[in-house]
C-alpha cells in the first residue's frame, strides 16, 4: 500500500460499544427517507488514515453523500470519489464499523504547517480571512465532514468530535475553523431563504466579536431573500453551537455543492465544561 506523503499523527484507537444509542442527528436534508439500517452492525473505531487507499475510502463516502445524496457537482478526475487539491495535505479522520470495516464517517484536518505548504485553507477560497491572521499559527481547518446515511444516530459524530478534541490538545492547537453548509434545497425547491433565515437568527445569538469577522467572496444575496422563516439550523451546525462555536459572518454561496456556507470558529478554551469533561476528561 502506498504510504501517505504527509506526516500522520499517532493516535490511540477509540472504540465505542456495540449498539450505542444516541438521539438521532439528521446531518443532511434528503428528499427521501434514509435507507433502513443494516441488520448487523459492529461497534465504531476511530483511526487516522495511514495509506492512500484509506483516503480513497473516505473520498468514496464523501462522493456518496455530497454528489449522490446532495447533488453536488464535483470536479474530480477519479469517478465515484470526491477529490480536491487539499486532500494530499490533510490528515483524514475515519470512523469504521468494526464488523464490516466500512468507513462510515470522516473529517479532514488541515494543520497550520500543511496550510502553509499548500498556500491557503479551503475556507480562504470562500472567504477573506484577513482578520484571522493572528490565529493561524494554532488554527486547524476542519472540512468534508460526512456520515453514511445508515449511521446518522449520533455515535459517529461524537466519536469524530472526541478524536478531534484529543488531537487539538495533544498537538497544542487551540482554534478550529471551517465552512458549515446549509443545503439550498428546501421542500423540493432550490432556495436561499432557509440559509438567509438561519443567518438572521444566528447573527443575533452566536456572532463572533467584530475583530474576527470575515467576508464571503461570493456572498449569498441575503438582502434579496426571505430571512423570516421559522427554521432550525442543520443538526451539525446546532452541534457546533453547543460546543461553543461562533459564526464569523454572512454565508457564502457555493454553487457547486448547492449550499450556503457559514464560516464558523471553535476554540478549545470555549468548550462548555460538560463537553470538556466528556471529550478530554478534564
Secondary structure, 3 states (H helix, E strand, C coil): CCECCCCCCCCCCEEECCCCCCCCCCCCCCCCCCCCCCCCCCCEEEEECCEHHHHHHHHHHHHHHHHHHCCCCCCCCCCCCCCCCCHHHCEEEEEEECCCCCEEEEEEEECHHHHHHHCCCHHHHHEECHHHHHHHHHEEEEEEEEECHHHCCCHHHHHHHHHHHHHHHHCCCCEEEEEEEEECEECCEECCHHHHHHHHHHHHHCECCHHHCCEECCECCHHHCCCCCCCCCCHHHHHHHHCCCEECCCCEEECCCCEEEEEEEEEHHHCCHHHHHHHHCC
